[in-house]
Amino acid sequence: MLSPVPLPSYGSGRSEREVRLAVLRPGQASPIRPSRCWRRLLLGTRTLMVLGLTVTVMTMAGCHRSSGEIPGLQLPRAHRSASTAAAPAVGATAAPAPSEPTSTAESSSGGSPARLNRSLAKNSIYAVDLGGTRVTCTVKVRSPKPPLKDANLAPYGKKLVSCLVKAFAKPLAIYGIDLTAPKIKAYRKSIKTPCGRFGQRGAPAYYCSITRTIYWPVTGDNGSEAYTFARLGYIGLVAHEFGHHLQGASGMLSEYAQRSYETKSRSERYLLSRRLELQAQCFEGIFLAVTAESIGLSSSDRDQLRMWHAYTGDEDPPGSRKPDHGSSAAQIRWLNRGMESADFGRCNTWTAKKKSVK
């Protein structure tokens, strides 16, 4: 079953751990009137507190549960120091502020360079329409029944990732999006990552954008996860995680991190998470669409995909499940949207009405 990473308590805007760390809150008046030197010392202490709290919040929000798990997030630019911006401690590369355009490669028309929009609502990726495009993958479709041997899981995942890069790299490059292959790490027992410690239970896979890696628990395909009941289970799972990788490559996670950090509303944070997850679901559908002939996508496969996601919605047991991935109906709807259109512009969950991302 899918189990989300615990979210901070937002009654006070901070988790209990953060409150314990916050001896002096930013802006809080000291009961003792300090001298000028002590004011400077307190100011420096408060600054360090803010940076420490920022790292704490973003680390806790850093990884996404898979049907995916919340991707590892970089600190919002406003909260990074000059030295951190030069050599960021979190994330592989420093990301521009939300919506900040960046000069990129020459446009497809041969005119002036395209401008990369990294925002959630108007991202450059939405201009990529692959309707009618057909991509041939040499990788053999391998059903999770029976499951692959543990030693073969990562190599197979790498082959699927290569096909995903083949499908998307060139079209995205036209609009200034540089797409590289994420790493695949299959692991036994548990693994410690910059996004947290992952075990064998809780999610069938995790994506961490800090390391640009898909983490795959080796026991996930033993029949306990819903994706194993679909012939295209392995492909769909990796394609969903790759969807989060696309969100990172297109710069979306910068604004997502900013908004996720700034909100004090638990319901709003869940809403942001659902928009992120359902978009990855739609991106998965695009990949299935452009490789349909190559992977032999059939009506039976579509039925199996629907059955898979009928068990992964936020409304399903266990009762501890959080509303951060969307209902089964929403997951299926956004997956179909990608499969039917193969158009990234149809995957804009950030401008969709709330009722369509429940």
Secondary structure as GFF3:
##gff-version 3
##sequence-region A 1 358
A	DSSP	alpha_helix	16	21	.	.	.	ID=ss1
A	DSSP	alpha_helix	36	60	.	.	.	ID=ss2
A	DSSP	beta_strand	64	65	.	.	.	ID=ss3
A	DSSP	three_ten_helix	77	79	.	.	.	ID=ss4
A	DSSP	alpha_helix	82	86	.	.	.	ID=ss5
A	DSSP	beta_strand	102	106	.	.	.	ID=ss6
A	DSSP	beta_strand	113	116	.	.	.	ID=ss7
A	DSSP	three_ten_helix	124	127	.	.	.	ID=ss8
A	DSSP	alpha_helix	150	173	.	.	.	ID=ss9
A	DSSP	beta_strand	183	187	.	.	.	ID=ss10
A	DSSP	beta_strand	191	193	.	.	.	ID=ss11
A	DSSP	beta_strand	196	198	.	.	.	ID=ss12
A	DSSP	beta_strand	206	208	.	.	.	ID=ss13
A	DSSP	beta_strand	213	217	.	.	.	ID=ss14
A	DSSP	three_ten_helix	218	221	.	.	.	ID=ss15
A	DSSP	three_ten_helix	226	229	.	.	.	ID=ss16
A	DSSP	alpha_helix	233	249	.	.	.	ID=ss17
A	DSSP	alpha_helix	252	262	.	.	.	ID=ss18
A	DSSP	alpha_helix	266	290	.	.	.	ID=ss19
A	DSSP	alpha_helix	292	295	.	.	.	ID=ss20
A	DSSP	alpha_helix	299	309	.	.	.	ID=ss21
A	DSSP	alpha_helix	328	341	.	.	.	ID=ss22
A	DSSP	three_ten_helix	344	347	.	.	.	ID=ss23
A	DSSP	three_ten_helix	354	357	.	.	.	ID=ss24
###
